Amino acid sequence: MSRGVLATEKRGIRELGAEEFVGWDEVTHGVILPSFEGELKENVSHIRPEERDYSDFNSYTATVASWRVIKPVYNRDICIDCQNCWVWCPDTSIISRDKQMLGIDYDHCKGCGVCVEVCPTNPKSLLMFGEAEEIEDALAKWPEKKKKAK
Amino acid sequence: MAEKMELKEVEVWDGNYAASQALRQAQVDVVSAYPITPSTPIVENYGAYVANGYVDGEFVMVESEHAAMSGCVGAAAAGGRVATATSSQGFALMVEVLYQASGMRLPIVMTVVNRALASPLNVRGDHGDMYLGRDSGWVQIDAFNAQEAYDLTLCAFKIGEDMRVRLPVMMHQDGFLTSHTAQNVHPLSDDEAYKFVGDYKPYEEMLDFTKPVTYGAQTEEDWHYEHKARQHKALMESKDVIDEVFAEFKKLTGREYKRVESYMMDDAEVAIVALGTTVETARVAADQLREEGIKAGVVAPRCFRPFPFDEMRDALENTKAIAVLDRSAPMGAMGALFNEVSAALYTTPNRPLVTNFIYGLGGRDFSVEEAKRIFKEQKAHADAGHITTPIQQFSGVRGPKLGFFETKRGN
């Protein structure tokens, strides 16, 4: 994946639940959590995620990678940039820019496999592998195109 | 701009109409409601005020009370002044969302017209629904007649919306006895009433797109406790704001409210503690007994939550015997009001004798004669120096006498 598209590369990331613990007198009013630091000067939908000043309360700054036991691996050589996986991912963990699929945000992906399920190419451009599998090894094991049954 | 309504100096309103007029004068932005007897006319009237141009607001019809309170939570989080009304089964269906509203610190005002809880099905008044809300984190204020229902509904907005409180408020009145009994009510003009309540001040509202926020976040054992502790503190400290709002209301109208209402308690030897319309019944009984030489007085928590522990103790500590009346089926325990009053009195040096009466369930009438009988029983306890009956008794129930628990004092 090209660099600089993950917020984590700019500001670091922590394990979910590893935040600083404060007393009752310092928790937010009504458990109301701000998404960003300070006030926004422009419509946030016009700012790319990696450039947004997310607050520490936003899930974007916490990783849930440890929840995953299997992971999707992305094969650029087969992908047709249809954006199906980007649309369907329940955790916005498919990184796409200018309608081009760049890869997976492994800090937030929980390994649900929806992206693999909705991938329309033959063979699929996304496949699930064990969490410990190296990406290079996974790509080397990629299956051949399946012939249509007559 | 909403049309103004011309009101006379004295109007003949029942409790429901009085509460709905307060909702109109506060110019509530959103009422999300699923009407239920006996509170139906409150939201029905609000709907009519919207339709006729007397309020700039929205009446949202939903498919259940759970949805009604959810609609209130959404509208309040969005940044509007929000109110609704309910009773009994509807209240019970709302319970899950009541905790959401208070946890999110949303200053919704709910006018609750108290009604018994089924089964058996019953539309008449008792305090089962009010008690069901007592741990829900809402401020709970109780009106004893239509005038109070009007006055205190106006106060409810000002209390809940104060930046030091920001908690939802329930305004209770007794089903039918208050809600459907027409009485003389002295209203404020629309301008005076709105000036008293003030403009709604949004806080961390979801419709502020320059500062997006999350409401209803999940916490587990690592954060939940701290948030609940902070919420409890806000509710406990709302008492100062309630006192301030009552003082301001008195300055405006001359009508005085206190978190604990005491009647002829300066020299009272025996007292009744009660909620709702029963307070007025007990006051009439106390008046009559004073003529017979019995020093009777009446104490009522105007504010059920936060519970006025100190004020209750101060009001009662010099009496000898007290009957605490609970209009809710206690189901396996002493009445809730009895427990709380007793706890307050346990901290006094003299520890007056306290007994518990369950009464008036499902709208069973509670008469002046019965109140006098209960006062006289307290006098007998006071003279004997200990409780001479079971500690908990059932007043006004047909069949053999029903009572539970004996005292160990005086034996």
Interface residues (C-beta under 8 A of the other chain):
Chain A: G17 F21 V22 G23 W24 D25 V27 H29 G30 V31 I32 L33 P34 S35 F36 E39 L40 K41 N43 V44 F57
Chain B: G103 M104 R105 L106 R166 Y203 E204 F209 T210 K211 P212 V213 T214 Y215 G216 A217 T219 D222 W223 Y225 E226 H227 A229 R230 Q231 K233
